[in-house]
Amino acid sequence: MPKMPQGKPAGQRCAHLTPELTCELFGHAQRPPVCSGLQPSAEMCGSSREQALLWLGRMERLPQPGG
């Protein structure tokens, strides 16, 4: 990722997320496969932005030791 050459650490906001909460890499070859492969679902999105962020936080912690 151009602004995050070492990758995005869990819990850190992506540097490519715009103030409007859109991805500035959307549709570009630099967009990581993990991002383009992420398909929204009712489980993931919940009924609010806060629920969606909680889900994403849990997913980011899973690959970590003790996650």
C-alpha positions, 0 to 999 in steps of 0.5 A: 500500500503506497502510504503504508508500505509495511502494511496496516497494523491491527487497530490502526486506521488505514491511511488510505481511508478518506474523511468520507470513509471511502477507500482512495485505492478502490479500483486501483491495482495498489489496493491489497487483495485482502481489502478487495476480497472483503465482502460485506455481510449482515453479520459484518455490518450489523445495524450501525457503524459502531457494530461494524467497527467492533466486528472489524476489530475482532477480525483484526485481533484474531491472527494475533497471539492471544486474539 
